[in-house]
Amino acid sequence: MAATSQPGPTRRSAVRLWRPRRALSTEEHEVPDTAALNAVLAGATDAVMRAIVKAVRAAEGFDGPGGVFPAYGDLY
């Protein structure tokens, strides 16, 4: 019994799968609450900022093949 291979989707048909069925601009949508979105984005900004500051302050300097690389805490 010989196995027959079925051709896979062509590039054109594969691209067609990712296209939306109708344009988003033609649908009726509610206007999103931008104040709530801004509050979430501000909270995310604060969290990222605190994580970066914590990582910079916890970093340690090291001696590498290119020389001495001091950390922020070693300098200030």
PDB file of N, CA, C and O in Angstrom:
ATOM      1  N   MET A   1       0.850  -1.164   0.000  1.00  0.00           N
ATOM      2  CA  MET A   1       0.000   0.000   0.000  1.00  0.00           C
ATOM      3  C   MET A   1       0.901   1.234   0.000  1.00  0.00           C
ATOM      4  O   MET A   1       1.666   1.447   0.941  1.00  0.00           O
ATOM      5  N   ALA A   2       0.815   2.016  -1.015  1.00  0.00           N
ATOM      6  CA  ALA A   2       1.671   3.182  -1.166  1.00  0.00           C
ATOM      7  C   ALA A   2       1.010   4.393  -0.512  1.00  0.00           C
ATOM      8  O   ALA A   2      -0.187   4.635  -0.661  1.00  0.00           O
ATOM      9  N   ALA A   3       1.823   5.130   0.204  1.00  0.00           N
ATOM     10  CA  ALA A   3       1.311   6.342   0.847  1.00  0.00           C
ATOM     11  C   ALA A   3       1.297   7.466  -0.176  1.00  0.00           C
ATOM     12  O   ALA A   3       2.298   7.734  -0.841  1.00  0.00           O
ATOM     13  N   THR A   4       0.191   8.094  -0.288  1.00  0.00           N
ATOM     14  CA  THR A   4       0.097   9.224  -1.217  1.00  0.00           C
ATOM     15  C   THR A   4       0.156  10.506  -0.414  1.00  0.00           C
ATOM     16  O   THR A   4      -0.489  10.651   0.624  1.00  0.00           O
ATOM     17  N   SER A   5       0.932  11.410  -0.916  1.00  0.00           N
ATOM     18  CA  SER A   5       1.036  12.687  -0.212  1.00  0.00           C
ATOM     19  C   SER A   5       0.095  13.681  -0.863  1.00  0.00           C
ATOM     20  O   SER A   5       0.047  13.820  -2.085  1.00  0.00           O
ATOM     21  N   GLN A   6      -0.633  14.349  -0.033  1.00  0.00           N
ATOM     22  CA  GLN A   6      -1.545  15.368  -0.532  1.00  0.00           C
ATOM     23  C   GLN A   6      -0.829  16.707  -0.477  1.00  0.00           C
ATOM     24  O   GLN A   6      -0.140  17.007   0.498  1.00  0.00           O
ATOM     25  N   PRO A   7      -0.986  17.499  -1.501  1.00  0.00           N
ATOM     26  CA  PRO A   7      -0.298  18.794  -1.473  1.00  0.00           C
ATOM     27  C   PRO A   7      -0.842  19.667  -0.357  1.00  0.00           C
ATOM     28  O   PRO A   7      -2.043  19.684  -0.088  1.00  0.00           O
ATOM     29  N   GLY A   8       0.055  20.386   0.281  1.00  0.00           N
ATOM     30  CA  GLY A   8      -0.332  21.303   1.353  1.00  0.00           C
ATOM     31  C   GLY A   8      -0.928  22.568   0.769  1.00  0.00           C
ATOM     32  O   GLY A   8      -1.033  22.707  -0.450  1.00  0.00           O
ATOM     33  N   PRO A   9      -1.310  23.466   1.613  1.00  0.00           N
ATOM     34  CA  PRO A   9      -1.891  24.713   1.112  1.00  0.00           C
ATOM     35  C   PRO A   9      -0.842  25.520   0.357  1.00  0.00           C
ATOM     36  O   PRO A   9       0.323  25.576   0.751  1.00  0.00           O
ATOM     37  N   THR A  10      -1.261  26.120  -0.693  1.00  0.00           N
ATOM     38  CA  THR A  10      -0.342  26.965  -1.449  1.00  0.00           C
ATOM     39  C   THR A  10      -0.114  28.250  -0.682  1.00  0.00           C
ATOM     40  O   THR A  10      -0.838  28.566   0.261  1.00  0.00           O
ATOM     41  N   ARG A  11       0.890  28.976  -1.096  1.00  0.00           N
ATOM     42  CA  ARG A  11       1.198  30.231  -0.412  1.00  0.00           C
ATOM     43  C   ARG A  11       0.017  31.187  -0.491  1.00  0.00           C
ATOM     44  O   ARG A  11      -0.283  31.887   0.477  1.00  0.00           O
ATOM     45  N   ARG A  12      -0.637  31.220  -1.607  1.00  0.00           N
ATOM     46  CA  ARG A  12      -1.766  32.129  -1.770  1.00  0.00           C
ATOM     47  C   ARG A  12      -2.913  31.766  -0.829  1.00  0.00           C
ATOM     48  O   ARG A  12      -3.510  32.647  -0.212  1.00  0.00           O
ATOM     49  N   SER A  13      -3.221  30.481  -0.717  1.00  0.00           N
ATOM     50  CA  SER A  13      -4.326  30.093   0.154  1.00  0.00           C
ATOM     51  C   SER A  13      -3.943  30.241   1.626  1.00  0.00           C
ATOM     52  O   SER A  13      -4.804  30.526   2.459  1.00  0.00           O
ATOM     53  N   ALA A  14      -2.652  30.051   1.960  1.00  0.00           N
ATOM     54  CA  ALA A  14      -2.230  30.220   3.347  1.00  0.00           C
ATOM     55  C   ALA A  14      -2.333  31.678   3.766  1.00  0.00           C
ATOM     56  O   ALA A  14      -2.711  31.976   4.899  1.00  0.00           O
ATOM     57  N   VAL A  15      -2.002  32.583   2.863  1.00  0.00           N
ATOM     58  CA  VAL A  15      -2.110  34.005   3.176  1.00  0.00           C
ATOM     59  C   VAL A  15      -3.571  34.393   3.328  1.00  0.00           C
ATOM     60  O   VAL A  15      -3.904  35.226   4.171  1.00  0.00           O
ATOM     61  N   ARG A  16      -4.425  33.816   2.545  1.00  0.00           N
ATOM     62  CA  ARG A  16      -5.839  34.136   2.592  1.00  0.00           C
ATOM     63  C   ARG A  16      -6.449  33.758   3.942  1.00  0.00           C
ATOM     64  O   ARG A  16      -7.428  34.373   4.365  1.00  0.00           O
ATOM     65  N   LEU A  17      -5.890  32.759   4.623  1.00  0.00           N
ATOM     66  CA  LEU A  17      -6.431  32.341   5.910  1.00  0.00           C
ATOM     67  C   LEU A  17      -6.281  33.425   6.971  1.00  0.00           C
ATOM     68  O   LEU A  17      -7.076  33.481   7.908  1.00  0.00           O
ATOM     69  N   TRP A  18      -5.277  34.284   6.840  1.00  0.00           N
ATOM     70  CA  TRP A  18      -5.001  35.287   7.858  1.00  0.00           C
ATOM     71  C   TRP A  18      -5.737  36.585   7.615  1.00  0.00           C
ATOM     72  O   TRP A  18      -5.721  37.461   8.480  1.00  0.00           O
ATOM     73  N   ARG A  19      -6.376  36.743   6.486  1.00  0.00           N
ATOM     74  CA  ARG A  19      -7.087  37.979   6.202  1.00  0.00           C
ATOM     75  C   ARG A  19      -8.442  37.980   6.907  1.00  0.00           C
ATOM     76  O   ARG A  19      -9.108  36.947   6.969  1.00  0.00           O
ATOM     77  N   PRO A  20      -8.850  39.123   7.432  1.00  0.00           N
ATOM     78  CA  PRO A  20     -10.178  39.178   8.055  1.00  0.00           C
ATOM     79  C   PRO A  20     -11.272  39.013   7.009  1.00  0.00           C
ATOM     80  O   PRO A  20     -11.083  39.352   5.841  1.00  0.00           O
ATOM     81  N   ARG A  21     -12.397  38.500   7.429  1.00  0.00           N
ATOM     82  CA  ARG A  21     -13.484  38.256   6.500  1.00  0.00           C
ATOM     83  C   ARG A  21     -14.195  39.549   6.090  1.00  0.00           C
ATOM     84  O   ARG A  21     -14.779  39.619   5.008  1.00  0.00           O
ATOM     85  N   ARG A  22     -14.150  40.549   6.929  1.00  0.00           N
ATOM     86  CA  ARG A  22     -14.733  41.833   6.560  1.00  0.00           C
ATOM     87  C   ARG A  22     -13.879  42.940   7.174  1.00  0.00           C
ATOM     88  O   ARG A  22     -13.151  42.716   8.141  1.00  0.00           O
ATOM     89  N   ALA A  23     -13.974  44.065   6.629  1.00  0.00           N
ATOM     90  CA  ALA A  23     -13.160  45.186   7.098  1.00  0.00           C
ATOM     91  C   ALA A  23     -13.638  45.627   8.474  1.00  0.00           C
ATOM     92  O   ALA A  23     -14.840  45.701   8.729  1.00  0.00           O
ATOM     93  N   LEU A  24     -12.704  45.916   9.346  1.00  0.00           N
ATOM     94  CA  LEU A  24     -13.072  46.344  10.695  1.00  0.00           C
ATOM     95  C   LEU A  24     -13.704  47.725  10.698  1.00  0.00           C
ATOM     96  O   LEU A  24     -14.503  48.040  11.580  1.00  0.00           O
ATOM     97  N   SER A  25     -13.356  48.545   9.726  1.00  0.00           N
ATOM     98  CA  SER A  25     -13.884  49.906   9.719  1.00  0.00           C
ATOM     99  C   SER A  25     -15.360  49.964   9.347  1.00  0.00           C
ATOM    100  O   SER A  25     -15.997  51.004   9.515  1.00  0.00           O
ATOM    101  N   THR A  26     -15.906  48.873   8.849  1.00  0.00           N
ATOM    102  CA  THR A  26     -17.310  48.889   8.460  1.00  0.00           C
ATOM    103  C   THR A  26     -18.232  48.438   9.584  1.00  0.00           C
ATOM    104  O   THR A  26     -19.451  48.553   9.461  1.00  0.00           O
ATOM    105  N   GLU A  27     -17.672  47.927  10.680  1.00  0.00           N
ATOM    106  CA  GLU A  27     -18.504  47.473  11.791  1.00  0.00           C
ATOM    107  C   GLU A  27     -18.751  48.602  12.772  1.00  0.00           C
ATOM    108  O   GLU A  27     -17.992  49.569  12.835  1.00  0.00           O
ATOM    109  N   GLU A  28     -19.806  48.465  13.521  1.00  0.00           N
ATOM    110  CA  GLU A  28     -20.117  49.416  14.579  1.00  0.00           C
ATOM    111  C   GLU A  28     -19.387  48.970  15.844  1.00  0.00           C
ATOM    112  O   GLU A  28     -19.531  47.826  16.275  1.00  0.00           O
ATOM    113  N   HIS A  29     -18.616  49.858  16.429  1.00  0.00           N
ATOM    114  CA  HIS A  29     -17.893  49.562  17.664  1.00  0.00           C
ATOM    115  C   HIS A  29     -18.152  50.663  18.670  1.00  0.00           C
ATOM    116  O   HIS A  29     -18.367  51.821  18.310  1.00  0.00           O
ATOM    117  N   GLU A  30     -18.129  50.281  19.940  1.00  0.00           N
ATOM    118  CA  GLU A  30     -18.215  51.278  20.993  1.00  0.00           C
ATOM    119  C   GLU A  30     -16.865  51.958  21.128  1.00  0.00           C
ATOM    120  O   GLU A  30     -15.828  51.339  20.887  1.00  0.00           O
ATOM    121  N   VAL A  31     -16.868  53.208  21.505  1.00  0.00           N
ATOM    122  CA  VAL A  31     -15.627  53.929  21.725  1.00  0.00           C
ATOM    123  C   VAL A  31     -15.026  53.420  23.030  1.00  0.00           C
ATOM    124  O   VAL A  31     -15.697  53.444  24.061  1.00  0.00           O
ATOM    125  N   PRO A  32     -13.777  52.960  23.009  1.00  0.00           N
ATOM    126  CA  PRO A  32     -13.192  52.435  24.239  1.00  0.00           C
ATOM    127  C   PRO A  32     -12.973  53.538  25.277  1.00  0.00           C
ATOM    128  O   PRO A  32     -12.820  54.714  24.947  1.00  0.00           O
ATOM    129  N   ASP A  33     -12.964  53.119  26.526  1.00  0.00           N
ATOM    130  CA  ASP A  33     -12.737  54.047  27.632  1.00  0.00           C
ATOM    131  C   ASP A  33     -11.246  54.344  27.712  1.00  0.00           C
ATOM    132  O   ASP A  33     -10.488  53.567  28.292  1.00  0.00           O
ATOM    133  N   THR A  34     -10.825  55.453  27.138  1.00  0.00           N
ATOM    134  CA  THR A  34      -9.398  55.762  27.072  1.00  0.00           C
ATOM    135  C   THR A  34      -8.820  56.107  28.439  1.00  0.00           C
ATOM    136  O   THR A  34      -7.629  55.896  28.667  1.00  0.00           O
ATOM    137  N   ALA A  35      -9.630  56.631  29.350  1.00  0.00           N
ATOM    138  CA  ALA A  35      -9.120  56.953  30.683  1.00  0.00           C
ATOM    139  C   ALA A  35      -8.718  55.685  31.420  1.00  0.00           C
ATOM    140  O   ALA A  35      -7.694  55.664  32.103  1.00  0.00           O
ATOM    141  N   ALA A  36      -9.509  54.633  31.292  1.00  0.00           N
ATOM    142  CA  ALA A  36      -9.168  53.368  31.948  1.00  0.00           C
ATOM    143  C   ALA A  36      -7.927  52.754  31.316  1.00  0.00           C
ATOM    144  O   ALA A  36      -7.080  52.197  32.014  1.00  0.00           O
ATOM    145  N   LEU A  37      -7.821  52.855  29.997  1.00  0.00           N
ATOM    146  CA  LEU A  37      -6.642  52.330  29.318  1.00  0.00           C
ATOM    147  C   LEU A  37      -5.396  53.092  29.744  1.00  0.00           C
ATOM    148  O   LEU A  37      -4.349  52.484  29.968  1.00  0.00           O
ATOM    149  N   ASN A  38      -5.491  54.398  29.858  1.00  0.00           N
ATOM    150  CA  ASN A  38      -4.352  55.197  30.302  1.00  0.00           C
ATOM    151  C   ASN A  38      -3.944  54.842  31.724  1.00  0.00           C
ATOM    152  O   ASN A  38      -2.755  54.846  32.044  1.00  0.00           O
ATOM    153  N   ALA A  39      -4.909  54.535  32.577  1.00  0.00           N
ATOM    154  CA  ALA A  39      -4.587  54.135  33.950  1.00  0.00           C
ATOM    155  C   ALA A  39      -3.831  52.810  33.966  1.00  0.00           C
ATOM    156  O   ALA A  39      -2.881  52.644  34.731  1.00  0.00           O
ATOM    157  N   VAL A  40      -4.246  51.878  33.133  1.00  0.00           N
ATOM    158  CA  VAL A  40      -3.546  50.592  33.052  1.00  0.00           C
ATOM    159  C   VAL A  40      -2.140  50.787  32.504  1.00  0.00           C
ATOM    160  O   VAL A  40      -1.185  50.213  33.025  1.00  0.00           O
ATOM    161  N   LEU A  41      -2.007  51.598  31.450  1.00  0.00           N
ATOM    162  CA  LEU A  41      -0.686  51.844  30.872  1.00  0.00           C
ATOM    163  C   LEU A  41       0.236  52.574  31.846  1.00  0.00           C
ATOM    164  O   LEU A  41       1.437  52.308  31.876  1.00  0.00           O
ATOM    165  N   ALA A  42      -0.314  53.489  32.638  1.00  0.00           N
ATOM    166  CA  ALA A  42       0.494  54.190  33.638  1.00  0.00           C
ATOM    167  C   ALA A  42       0.974  53.221  34.710  1.00  0.00           C
ATOM    168  O   ALA A  42       2.121  53.300  35.151  1.00  0.00           O
ATOM    169  N   GLY A  43       0.115  52.320  35.127  1.00  0.00           N
ATOM    170  CA  GLY A  43       0.531  51.308  36.099  1.00  0.00           C
ATOM    171  C   GLY A  43       1.601  50.389  35.541  1.00  0.00           C
ATOM    172  O   GLY A  43       2.537  50.026  36.253  1.00  0.00           O
ATOM    173  N   ALA A  44       1.475  50.005  34.272  1.00  0.00           N
ATOM    174  CA  ALA A  44       2.485  49.160  33.633  1.00  0.00           C
ATOM    175  C   ALA A  44       3.812  49.904  33.518  1.00  0.00           C
ATOM    176  O   ALA A  44       4.878  49.314  33.695  1.00  0.00           O
ATOM    177  N   THR A  45       3.743  51.193  33.222  1.00  0.00           N
ATOM    178  CA  THR A  45       4.960  52.005  33.131  1.00  0.00           C
ATOM    179  C   THR A  45       5.671  52.065  34.470  1.00  0.00           C
ATOM    180  O   THR A  45       6.893  51.930  34.533  1.00  0.00           O
ATOM    181  N   ASP A  46       4.921  52.265  35.533  1.00  0.00           N
ATOM    182  CA  ASP A  46       5.514  52.295  36.870  1.00  0.00           C
ATOM    183  C   ASP A  46       6.152  50.959  37.226  1.00  0.00           C
ATOM    184  O   ASP A  46       7.234  50.929  37.813  1.00  0.00           O
ATOM    185  N   ALA A  47       5.503  49.865  36.881  1.00  0.00           N
ATOM    186  CA  ALA A  47       6.041  48.542  37.197  1.00  0.00           C
ATOM    187  C   ALA A  47       7.339  48.280  36.449  1.00  0.00           C
ATOM    188  O   ALA A  47       8.290  47.749  37.023  1.00  0.00           O
ATOM    189  N   VAL A  48       7.384  48.645  35.177  1.00  0.00           N
ATOM    190  CA  VAL A  48       8.610  48.445  34.390  1.00  0.00           C
ATOM    191  C   VAL A  48       9.721  49.336  34.917  1.00  0.00           C
ATOM    192  O   VAL A  48      10.869  48.903  35.022  1.00  0.00           O
ATOM    193  N   MET A  49       9.389  50.582  35.250  1.00  0.00           N
ATOM    194  CA  MET A  49      10.396  51.496  35.771  1.00  0.00           C
ATOM    195  C   MET A  49      10.995  50.970  37.077  1.00  0.00           C
ATOM    196  O   MET A  49      12.209  51.013  37.274  1.00  0.00           O
ATOM    197  N   ARG A  50      10.146  50.482  37.952  1.00  0.00           N
ATOM    198  CA  ARG A  50      10.638  49.958  39.230  1.00  0.00           C
ATOM    199  C   ARG A  50      11.489  48.719  39.032  1.00  0.00           C
ATOM    200  O   ARG A  50      12.476  48.525  39.742  1.00  0.00           O
ATOM    201  N   ALA A  51      11.118  47.873  38.069  1.00  0.00           N
ATOM    202  CA  ALA A  51      11.914  46.672  37.797  1.00  0.00           C
ATOM    203  C   ALA A  51      13.288  47.038  37.256  1.00  0.00           C
ATOM    204  O   ALA A  51      14.287  46.424  37.631  1.00  0.00           O
ATOM    205  N   ILE A  52      13.346  48.031  36.379  1.00  0.00           N
ATOM    206  CA  ILE A  52      14.639  48.460  35.831  1.00  0.00           C
ATOM    207  C   ILE A  52      15.514  49.059  36.916  1.00  0.00           C
ATOM    208  O   ILE A  52      16.698  48.735  37.003  1.00  0.00           O
ATOM    209  N   VAL A  53      14.949  49.929  37.744  1.00  0.00           N
ATOM    210  CA  VAL A  53      15.726  50.543  38.830  1.00  0.00           C
ATOM    211  C   VAL A  53      16.218  49.475  39.803  1.00  0.00           C
ATOM    212  O   VAL A  53      17.364  49.527  40.249  1.00  0.00           O
ATOM    213  N   LYS A  54      15.376  48.523  40.129  1.00  0.00           N
ATOM    214  CA  LYS A  54      15.773  47.450  41.044  1.00  0.00           C
ATOM    215  C   LYS A  54      16.912  46.627  40.448  1.00  0.00           C
ATOM    216  O   LYS A  54      17.846  46.256  41.158  1.00  0.00           O
ATOM    217  N   ALA A  55      16.841  46.339  39.145  1.00  0.00           N
ATOM    218  CA  ALA A  55      17.892  45.557  38.493  1.00  0.00           C
ATOM    219  C   ALA A  55      19.205  46.336  38.422  1.00  0.00           C
ATOM    220  O   ALA A  55      20.275  45.763  38.625  1.00  0.00           O
ATOM    221  N   VAL A  56      19.132  47.621  38.140  1.00  0.00           N
ATOM    222  CA  VAL A  56      20.344  48.449  38.057  1.00  0.00           C
ATOM    223  C   VAL A  56      21.003  48.560  39.420  1.00  0.00           C
ATOM    224  O   VAL A  56      22.228  48.494  39.528  1.00  0.00           O
ATOM    225  N   ARG A  57      20.203  48.727  40.459  1.00  0.00           N
ATOM    226  CA  ARG A  57      20.779  48.865  41.804  1.00  0.00           C
ATOM    227  C   ARG A  57      21.306  47.546  42.339  1.00  0.00           C
ATOM    228  O   ARG A  57      22.211  47.540  43.173  1.00  0.00           O
ATOM    229  N   ALA A  58      20.753  46.415  41.870  1.00  0.00           N
ATOM    230  CA  ALA A  58      21.218  45.103  42.341  1.00  0.00           C
ATOM    231  C   ALA A  58      22.411  44.582  41.543  1.00  0.00           C
ATOM    232  O   ALA A  58      23.064  43.629  41.967  1.00  0.00           O
ATOM    233  N   ALA A  59      22.701  45.185  40.409  1.00  0.00           N
ATOM    234  CA  ALA A  59      23.792  44.700  39.554  1.00  0.00           C
ATOM    235  C   ALA A  59      25.137  44.883  40.229  1.00  0.00           C
ATOM    236  O   ALA A  59      25.335  45.806  41.019  1.00  0.00           O
ATOM    237  N   GLU A  60      26.046  43.997  39.909  1.00  0.00           N
ATOM    238  CA  GLU A  60      27.406  44.060  40.436  1.00  0.00           C
ATOM    239  C   GLU A  60      28.380  44.228  39.281  1.00  0.00           C
ATOM    240  O   GLU A  60      28.178  43.680  38.198  1.00  0.00           O
ATOM    241  N   GLY A  61      29.423  44.979  39.522  1.00  0.00           N
ATOM    242  CA  GLY A  61      30.450  45.155  38.511  1.00  0.00           C
ATOM    243  C   GLY A  61      31.265  43.880  38.353  1.00  0.00           C
ATOM    244  O   GLY A  61      31.218  42.999  39.211  1.00  0.00           O
ATOM    245  N   PHE A  62      32.020  43.778  37.243  1.00  0.00           N
ATOM    246  CA  PHE A  62      32.845  42.594  37.024  1.00  0.00           C
ATOM    247  C   PHE A  62      34.056  42.950  36.184  1.00  0.00           C
ATOM    248  O   PHE A  62      34.073  43.942  35.456  1.00  0.00           O
ATOM    249  N   ASP A  63      35.080  42.095  36.313  1.00  0.00           N
ATOM    250  CA  ASP A  63      36.283  42.211  35.501  1.00  0.00           C
ATOM    251  C   ASP A  63      36.128  41.285  34.316  1.00  0.00           C
ATOM    252  O   ASP A  63      36.014  40.071  34.486  1.00  0.00           O
ATOM    253  N   GLY A  64      36.121  41.840  33.125  1.00  0.00           N
ATOM    254  CA  GLY A  64      35.959  41.039  31.920  1.00  0.00           C
ATOM    255  C   GLY A  64      37.193  41.112  31.048  1.00  0.00           C
ATOM    256  O   GLY A  64      38.166  41.780  31.400  1.00  0.00           O
ATOM    257  N   PRO A  65      37.163  40.434  29.917  1.00  0.00           N
ATOM    258  CA  PRO A  65      38.315  40.453  29.026  1.00  0.00           C
ATOM    259  C   PRO A  65      38.587  41.843  28.453  1.00  0.00           C
ATOM    260  O   PRO A  65      39.700  42.107  27.997  1.00  0.00           O
ATOM    261  N   GLY A  66      37.620  42.715  28.465  1.00  0.00           N
ATOM    262  CA  GLY A  66      37.809  44.073  27.950  1.00  0.00           C
ATOM    263  C   GLY A  66      38.180  45.069  29.022  1.00  0.00           C
ATOM    264  O   GLY A  66      38.397  46.244  28.724  1.00  0.00           O
ATOM    265  N   GLY A  67      38.258  44.629  30.256  1.00  0.00           N
ATOM    266  CA  GLY A  67      38.606  45.530  31.342  1.00  0.00           C
ATOM    267  C   GLY A  67      37.622  45.420  32.485  1.00  0.00           C
ATOM    268  O   GLY A  67      36.875  44.448  32.600  1.00  0.00           O
ATOM    269  N   VAL A  68      37.637  46.428  33.319  1.00  0.00           N
ATOM    270  CA  VAL A  68      36.757  46.464  34.485  1.00  0.00           C
ATOM    271  C   VAL A  68      35.456  47.173  34.086  1.00  0.00           C
ATOM    272  O   VAL A  68      35.471  48.254  33.498  1.00  0.00           O
ATOM    273  N   PHE A  69      34.343  46.535  34.421  1.00  0.00           N
ATOM    274  CA  PHE A  69      33.029  47.101  34.132  1.00  0.00           C
ATOM    275  C   PHE A  69      32.313  47.333  35.451  1.00  0.00           C
ATOM    276  O   PHE A  69      31.680  46.417  35.975  1.00  0.00           O
ATOM    277  N   PRO A  70      32.400  48.547  36.002  1.00  0.00           N
ATOM    278  CA  PRO A  70      31.761  48.807  37.283  1.00  0.00           C
ATOM    279  C   PRO A  70      30.244  48.928  37.135  1.00  0.00           C
ATOM    280  O   PRO A  70      29.734  49.322  36.086  1.00  0.00           O
ATOM    281  N   ALA A  71      29.556  48.586  38.187  1.00  0.00           N
ATOM    282  CA  ALA A  71      28.100  48.731  38.230  1.00  0.00           C
ATOM    283  C   ALA A  71      27.752  50.135  38.683  1.00  0.00           C
ATOM    284  O   ALA A  71      28.617  50.892  39.122  1.00  0.00           O
ATOM    285  N   TYR A  72      26.499  50.469  38.573  1.00  0.00           N
ATOM    286  CA  TYR A  72      26.024  51.796  38.997  1.00  0.00           C
ATOM    287  C   TYR A  72      26.321  52.017  40.478  1.00  0.00           C
ATOM    288  O   TYR A  72      26.762  53.096  40.874  1.00  0.00           O
ATOM    289  N   GLY A  73      26.079  50.995  41.289  1.00  0.00           N
ATOM    290  CA  GLY A  73      26.338  51.116  42.722  1.00  0.00           C
ATOM    291  C   GLY A  73      27.801  51.299  43.055  1.00  0.00           C
ATOM    292  O   GLY A  73      28.132  51.911  44.071  1.00  0.00           O
ATOM    293  N   ASP A  74      28.688  50.777  42.214  1.00  0.00           N
ATOM    294  CA  ASP A  74      30.122  50.973  42.445  1.00  0.00           C
ATOM    295  C   ASP A  74      30.555  52.410  42.138  1.00  0.00           C
ATOM    296  O   ASP A  74      31.512  52.911  42.728  1.00  0.00           O
ATOM    297  N   LEU A  75      29.871  53.046  41.247  1.00  0.00           N
ATOM    298  CA  LEU A  75      30.235  54.389  40.830  1.00  0.00           C
ATOM    299  C   LEU A  75      29.597  55.473  41.686  1.00  0.00           C
ATOM    300  O   LEU A  75      30.210  56.513  41.925  1.00  0.00           O
ATOM    301  N   TYR A  76      28.372  55.241  42.150  1.00  0.00           N
ATOM    302  CA  TYR A  76      27.659  56.300  42.876  1.00  0.00           C
ATOM    303  C   TYR A  76      27.269  55.833  44.242  1.00  0.00           C
ATOM    304  O   TYR A  76      26.660  56.587  45.001  1.00  0.00           O
TER     305      TYR A  76
END
